[in-house]
């Protein structure tokens, strides 16, 4: 019985079950946070907060894809990771477009709304990262969602600090600067995930 492979199959099934449960939680958290951030970004007029809003929507969609391929082949997981890299890239493009539309002298964001939304977003992002960290090394699929979640924490800290700087300076420039930094972070993550996914796909049979 010890050589029939049953124990290995049970372990794989148990791991997949834990991954699905974790992904379901972080997906629900991100969809809920997306609604909060949309409201906060529209009411406050913050570019940095908008970048977090788009990132939450992209992450929620990415977690949904990850959930669908938990029990799939390594090649399918690599395709999912490639799709997630594209979502992050689209978020970067959207932030860039929003910055260009606002121009060099946008109005100063409303700090109170911005700070409240940013704090709630950071708490949600930290919760997601804590949930995903035990699965970071499971496979390329879980590694990619962990990277998305880590970026969310950086983004959450950045937006919260931005709200403080806008309050202290009375200027919109901290908001613009952090939005550009997040744009660079999203672009780097999209490239890294895409490169890793393509490498994984080349190692797998068609």
C-alpha positions as CSV (number, residue, x, y, z in Angstrom):
1,X,0.0,0.0,0.0
2,X,2.9,2.3,0.7
3,X,4.0,2.2,-2.9
4,X,0.6,2.7,-4.6
5,X,0.9,6.5,-4.7
6,X,-2.4,7.0,-2.8
7,X,-0.7,9.0,0.0
8,X,0.9,11.3,-2.6
9,X,-2.4,11.8,-4.3
10,X,-4.1,12.6,-1.0
11,X,-1.4,15.1,-0.2
12,X,-1.8,16.8,-3.6
13,X,-5.6,17.0,-3.2
14,X,-5.3,18.4,0.4
15,X,-2.8,21.1,-0.9
16,X,-5.2,22.0,-3.7
17,X,-8.1,22.3,-1.3
18,X,-6.1,24.6,1.0
19,X,-5.0,26.7,-2.0
20,X,-8.6,27.0,-3.2
21,X,-9.8,28.1,0.3
22,X,-7.1,30.7,0.6
23,X,-7.7,32.1,-2.9
24,X,-11.4,32.3,-2.3
25,X,-10.8,34.4,0.8
26,X,-8.3,36.8,-0.9
27,X,-10.5,37.1,-3.9
28,X,-13.5,38.2,-1.8
29,X,-11.4,40.6,0.2
30,X,-10.1,42.2,-3.0
31,X,-13.5,42.6,-4.6
32,X,-14.9,44.2,-1.5
33,X,-11.8,46.5,-1.2
34,X,-12.2,47.4,-4.9
35,X,-15.7,48.8,-4.2
36,X,-14.4,50.8,-1.3
37,X,-11.4,52.2,-3.3
38,X,-13.6,53.2,-6.2
39,X,-15.7,55.3,-3.9
40,X,-12.7,56.7,-2.2
41,X,-10.8,57.6,-5.4
42,X,-13.8,59.3,-7.0
43,X,-14.7,61.3,-3.9
44,X,-11.1,62.3,-3.1
45,X,-9.7,62.8,-6.6
46,X,-6.5,60.9,-5.7
47,X,-4.4,59.4,-8.5
48,X,-2.5,57.2,-6.1
49,X,-5.7,55.9,-4.7
50,X,-7.0,55.2,-8.2
51,X,-3.9,53.1,-8.9
52,X,-4.7,51.0,-5.9
53,X,-8.3,50.7,-7.1
54,X,-7.3,49.3,-10.5
55,X,-4.8,47.0,-8.8
56,X,-7.4,45.6,-6.5
57,X,-9.7,44.8,-9.5
58,X,-6.8,43.2,-11.4
59,X,-5.9,41.2,-8.3
60,X,-9.4,40.0,-7.7
61,X,-9.6,38.8,-11.4
62,X,-6.2,37.2,-11.1
63,X,-7.3,35.3,-7.9
64,X,-10.3,34.1,-9.8
65,X,-8.1,32.7,-12.6
66,X,-5.7,31.2,-10.0
67,X,-8.7,29.5,-8.3
68,X,-9.7,28.0,-11.6
69,X,-6.3,26.4,-12.3
70,X,-5.4,25.2,-8.8
71,X,-5.7,21.5,-9.8
72,X,-4.7,22.1,-13.4
73,X,-1.4,21.2,-15.2
74,X,1.8,23.1,-14.7
75,X,1.4,24.5,-18.3
76,X,-2.1,25.7,-17.5
77,X,-0.8,27.4,-14.3
78,X,1.9,29.1,-16.4
79,X,-0.7,30.4,-18.8
80,X,-2.6,31.7,-15.8
81,X,0.5,33.5,-14.5
82,X,1.0,35.0,-18.0
83,X,-2.6,36.3,-18.0
84,X,-2.0,37.8,-14.5
85,X,1.1,39.6,-15.8
86,X,-1.1,41.1,-18.6
87,X,-3.6,42.3,-16.0
88,X,-0.9,44.0,-14.0
89,X,0.4,45.6,-17.2
90,X,-3.1,46.9,-18.0
91,X,-3.3,48.5,-14.6
92,X,-0.1,50.3,-15.2
93,X,-1.3,51.6,-18.6
94,X,-4.6,52.8,-17.0
95,X,-2.7,54.7,-14.3
96,X,-0.5,56.3,-16.9
97,X,-3.5,57.3,-18.9
98,X,-5.2,58.8,-15.9
99,X,-2.1,60.8,-15.0
100,X,-1.8,62.2,-18.6
101,X,-5.5,63.2,-18.6
102,X,-5.2,65.1,-15.3
103,X,-2.2,67.0,-16.6
104,X,0.6,68.6,-14.5
105,X,-1.6,70.7,-12.2
106,X,-4.5,68.5,-11.0
107,X,-6.6,69.6,-7.9
108,X,-5.4,68.6,-4.5
109,X,-7.0,65.4,-3.2
110,X,-9.4,65.5,-0.3
111,X,-7.1,64.1,2.4
112,X,-9.6,62.7,4.9
113,X,-11.4,60.5,2.4
114,X,-8.1,59.5,0.8
115,X,-6.5,58.5,4.2
116,X,-9.6,56.5,5.4
117,X,-9.8,54.5,2.1
118,X,-6.0,54.0,2.1
119,X,-5.9,52.7,5.7
120,X,-8.8,50.2,5.0
121,X,-7.0,49.1,1.8
122,X,-3.7,48.5,3.6
123,X,-5.4,46.4,6.3
124,X,-7.1,44.3,3.7
125,X,-3.8,43.9,1.7
126,X,-1.9,42.8,4.8
127,X,-4.6,40.2,5.6
128,X,-4.3,38.8,2.0
129,X,-0.5,38.6,2.2
130,X,-0.7,36.8,5.5
131,X,-3.1,34.3,4.0
132,X,-1.0,33.7,0.9
133,X,2.5,33.6,2.4
134,X,2.3,29.9,3.5
135,X,1.5,29.0,-0.2
136,X,4.3,31.2,-1.7
137,X,6.5,28.2,-2.7
138,X,3.8,25.8,-3.8
139,X,4.0,26.4,-7.5
140,X,4.2,29.2,-10.2
141,X,0.5,29.9,-9.8
142,X,0.6,30.6,-6.1
143,X,4.0,32.4,-6.4
144,X,2.4,34.8,-8.8
145,X,-0.6,35.7,-6.6
146,X,1.8,36.1,-3.7
147,X,3.7,38.7,-5.7
148,X,0.5,40.5,-6.5
149,X,-0.4,40.6,-2.9
150,X,3.1,41.8,-1.8
151,X,2.7,44.7,-4.4
152,X,-0.6,45.5,-2.8
153,X,1.0,46.0,0.6
154,X,3.7,48.3,-0.9
155,X,0.9,50.2,-2.7
156,X,-1.2,50.5,0.5
157,X,1.7,51.9,2.5
158,X,2.6,54.3,-0.3
159,X,-0.9,55.6,-0.6
160,X,-1.3,56.1,3.1
161,X,2.0,57.9,3.4
162,X,0.9,60.0,0.4
163,X,-2.2,61.1,2.2
164,X,-0.1,62.3,5.1
165,X,2.3,64.2,2.7
166,X,-0.6,65.9,0.9
167,X,-2.0,67.0,4.3
168,X,1.4,68.4,5.4
169,X,2.2,70.1,2.2
170,X,-1.2,71.1,0.8
171,X,0.2,70.0,-2.6
172,X,-1.0,67.5,-5.1
173,X,2.6,66.5,-6.1
174,X,3.1,63.8,-3.5
175,X,0.0,62.1,-4.9
176,X,1.4,62.3,-8.4
177,X,4.8,61.1,-7.4
178,X,3.5,58.0,-5.6
179,X,1.2,57.3,-8.5
180,X,4.3,57.3,-10.8
181,X,6.2,55.0,-8.4
182,X,3.3,52.6,-8.3
183,X,3.2,52.7,-12.1
184,X,6.9,51.6,-12.2
185,X,6.2,48.9,-9.6
186,X,3.3,47.5,-11.6
187,X,5.3,47.5,-14.8
188,X,8.2,45.7,-13.1
189,X,5.9,43.0,-11.7
190,X,4.2,42.5,-15.1
191,X,7.5,42.0,-16.7
192,X,8.8,39.6,-14.0
193,X,5.6,37.5,-13.9
194,X,5.5,37.3,-17.7
195,X,9.1,36.3,-18.0
196,X,8.7,33.6,-15.3
197,X,5.5,32.3,-16.9
198,X,7.1,32.0,-20.4
199,X,10.1,30.2,-18.9
200,X,7.8,27.8,-17.2
201,X,5.9,27.2,-20.4
202,X,9.0,26.4,-22.3
203,X,9.9,23.7,-19.7
204,X,6.5,22.0,-20.1
205,X,5.3,19.8,-23.0
206,X,2.7,21.2,-25.3
